[in-house]
């Protein structure tokens, strides 16, 4: 019932998004270089991507620190960060299964453009890079629990900002001038906006290399920061009880 309810909820959201964007386009509130059918495709794919990207396996860091069980993990002959990544990847794979029935039902409501294989491959690569950027961003925030034990507030703020500035809700092409250049320069764009704009063709093949390079740059930066914070936190952790 839980799976059926979630699929039904997603299909309803697809219908509402189609109705919303159809109404907005009727009022000439259209983003740059995106006709209506491309915008509906963009919104639907973004919604399906959120099934994968909203899974946060690194939440275990905060839970294990509060319970004291992180001490056992640190004593094991394993890479604990890699363990969290693998756990999150498993949860992601499970939730990704929901994409299939959701997509099939969504096709009854909307027409989703399917790009040519080269574009689809570039989208998959960009999506994988965005997934890794998102993982290290969550890992970095949850690692702060070594000092605070609670990260809910900062994660909530970052998620609100990310929802608005990542391109998940509205394309970043909506933002004009300097503001548009600013939001494209933020790391949130590497998570949602870059793969989505590749999918709908706003980012042309000639600009793919630059887009991938930006995503890889953010990935390296967040991976380095995560490694530094994790090492600093694991050296200072003191567990009493558990």
N, C-alpha and C positions, 0 to 999 in steps of 0.2 A: 504493500500500500504506500509505503514511503517513497519508493522509486516511482510508482505511477503518479503520485501526487506531485513529485518534483518535475516529472516530464510534463504533466498537465499545466503546471505553473509556468514552465518555460514556454510552452506553446501559447499560453495566454499572453505572456509578455511579448512574444513575437508579434502577435496580432495587434496589441496595443501600440507597439513601436511602429508597425506599418501604418496604422491609423494616424498616429501622431505626425510622422514625417510627411504623409500624404497631405494632411491639413496644413502643415507648415509650408510645403512647396506650393500649395494653392495660394498662399499669401506671399509668394515670392521671397521666402526666407530660406534660400538654398545656399549651401556652402560652395566654395569655389571648385570647379572642375568635377562636380559630382551630380549627375542627373538622378532623378528620383529612383529608378530601379537600382542604380549603383549604391545609393544611400540606404535603401532597404537591405541590400546585400550586406553592406558595411555594418549596419546595426544588428543584423541577424548573426553574422559571423562573430562580431564582438561579444554578443550574448553567449554564444557557444564557447568562445575562448574563455569567458569568465568562469565556466564550469571547471576548467583546468587551472587557471591562474589564481583563483581564490582559495585553493587548497594550500594550507600553510603547515607543512610537516615540521617546521622549526618551532612551532608552538610547544613542542615537547621539551625544549630547553627550559622554558619558564616553569613548566609543570614539574620537571625533574629537579630543578633547583629548589623549588618550594617544598617538595617532598623529601629531598635529600638523596634521591636515588642516582643523581648525577655522579656521585662518588664512585658507585659501582661501575658505571660506564667508563669513567676516566681510568679505572684500573684494568680494564679489558685491553687485550692486545689488538685493538681496532682503531680505525680513524673515526672518532666520534662524529665530526662534521659530515663525513661521508655516510655514516649510519643514518643521520637525520635526512640527508639528501635521498638516500635509498628508500627510507620510510615514506617520505613525501612523494617520491616518484611512484611508489606502490599505490598510495591513496589516489594520486592523480590518475593512474591507469584505470582504477576502479570507476572513478567518476567520469572519466572520458567515455566509458561505455554508454553513459546516458546521452552522449552527443548523437549516437546513431538513431535511437528512436525519436529523440527531439528533432533532429534534422529531417527525418522522414515525415513527421507530422507537420513540421514547419513548411515543408514543400507544398503541403495542401493549402497553405494560407498565403505564401509569398513566392515570388520567383527569384531564386538565388542564382546569380551569375557564376558560372564555373569558368575560370580562366584557362588559358592553354597550359600544357604541362610545365613549360619552363617557368612561368609565373607562379604556378602552384608549388613547384619545387623551391623557388625563392621564398615564397610565403612560409613554407614549412621550416626552412632554415632560419628565417627571421623570427618565427614563432619560437623555435627552440632556443635561440639566443635570448629572446625576451623572457622566456621561462627561467633561464639561468640568472638573468639580471634580477628578476622578481624573487627568486630563491635567496640570493645573497642579500638583497635588501631586507627581506624578512629575517634572515639569519642574523644580520647586523642588529636589527631592532630587538630581537629576542635575546641576543647575547648581552644586551645592556642589563638584563635581569641578574647578571652576576653582581651588579652593584645595587640595583633597585628592587629586585625580586618581583616587580610588577611592571609590565610593559603595555598593558591594555590601552592606557590613555594615549601614549605616543603612537601606537599602531592605529588607533581609531582616527587620530588627526591625519596621519600619513595616508590612510586609506581614503579619507574624504578628499584630500588634495589630489591623490592619484586618480580617483574616479573622475574628477573634473579635468585634470591636466594630462591624463594619459591618452585621451582619445577614445576611451571606452564608451562614454555616454554621447559625446558630440565630437565630430572630427576636429582636429586642431586647425584645419583650414578655416574654421569659423573665426579664429582669433585674428584680428587685423594688425598690420604694421609691425611695430616693435614688439607688441605683446605676442604676436604670432611667432616671431623669431625667438622670443624668450621661452615660450612653452615648448617649442621644438628642441630647444637646447637642454631642457631638463631631462633627467634620467627616466621619468615616467613615460615619455614618448617612446623610448626604446622597448617598452613592455607591450603596449597595445598599438599605438599609432603606426609605427614603422611597418609591422607585418600587415596591418589592415590596409594601409595606403598602397603597399605593394600588391595586395590581393585585388583591389579595385582599380589599379592602374594609374593612380595619381603619381606614385614614384615610378618613373620610367626605368627600363632596364639599364640605361646609361648611368643612372644614379644609384643602382643597387650596391655597388662596391662602397660608395661613400656611406650609405645607410648601414651596411653591415659593419663597416669600420667604426661608426659611432656606437653601435650596440656592443661591439667587442671592447671598445674603450671603457664604456660604463661597466661592463662585466669584469674587466681586469681591475678597475678601481674598487668596486664593491667587494670583489674577492680578496683583494689585498687588505682592505679595511676590516673585513670579516675575520681574516686570519690574524691580524694584529689584535683585535678586540678579544677574540677567542683565546689566544695565547695569554694575554694579560689577565683575562678573567679566570681561566683554569689554574693559573699560578696562585691566585689569591683566594680561591674558594675554600671555605671552611664549613664542613657539615657537622652539625651536632644532632645526633639522633637520626630520624628519618623513618 
